[in-house]
């Protein structure tokens, strides 16, 4: 949680910091990592839509399950 700044390893341009998470001892722990490069001239360029393609988007859970229909 410091003031670390990340740079693209290919072009050297500064990239945003994003938060990922991992599970440690049963608890989700945040991890700050370098985000994708947004320089269109860079080999490592990732368009903004690439972030949602990386993984499934999950809907928020309400804590209640939907009632099941009986037949």
C-alpha positions in Angstrom: 0.0 0.0 0.0 2.9 2.3 -0.6 3.4 4.8 -3.3 4.9 2.4 -5.7 4.7 3.3 -9.4 4.8 0.6 -12.0 6.3 0.8 -15.5 5.7 -1.3 -18.6 8.6 -3.7 -19.0 8.5 -3.3 -22.8 8.1 0.5 -23.4 8.9 1.9 -20.0 5.7 4.0 -19.8 4.1 4.3 -16.4 1.0 2.0 -16.0 -1.8 2.1 -13.5 -1.8 0.1 -10.3 -4.6 -2.5 -10.1 -5.8 -4.7 -7.2 -5.8 -8.4 -7.5 -6.6 -10.8 -4.7 -5.5 -14.2 -3.5 -6.6 -16.4 -0.7 -4.4 -16.9 2.3 -5.5 -19.0 5.3 -9.1 -18.8 4.2 -9.2 -15.0 3.8 -9.0 -12.9 0.6 -6.0 -10.6 0.7 -5.5 -7.7 -1.7 -2.3 -7.5 -3.8 -1.4 -4.4 -5.7 0.2 -5.1 -9.1 1.0 -3.3 -12.4 -1.9 -2.9 -14.7 -1.9 -3.3 -18.5 0.0 -1.0 -20.8 -2.2 1.6 -22.5 0.4 2.8 -25.0 -1.0 1.8 -28.5 2.5 1.8 -29.9 3.8 -0.7 -27.4 4.0 -4.5 -28.1 2.4 -5.2 -24.7 -0.6 -2.9 -25.4 -3.9 -4.1 -24.0 -7.1 -2.3 -25.2 -9.5 -1.3 -22.4 -11.9 -4.2 -23.3 -9.2 -6.8 -22.6 -9.7 -6.5 -18.8 -13.2 -7.9 -18.9 -12.1 -10.7 -21.3 -9.5 -11.9 -18.8 -12.1 -13.5 -16.5 -15.8 -13.9 -16.0 -17.8 -11.0 -14.6 -19.7 -12.2 -11.6 -22.9 -10.8 -10.4 -23.2 -9.6 -6.8 -24.8 -12.1 -4.5 -27.8 -11.1 -2.5 -27.3 -13.7 0.2 -30.6 -15.3 -0.6 -31.2 -18.1 -3.1 -34.1 -18.0 -5.6 -37.0 -20.2 -4.7 -37.1 -23.5 -6.7 -40.1 -24.4 -8.7 -41.8 -27.7 -7.8 -43.3 -29.9 -10.5 
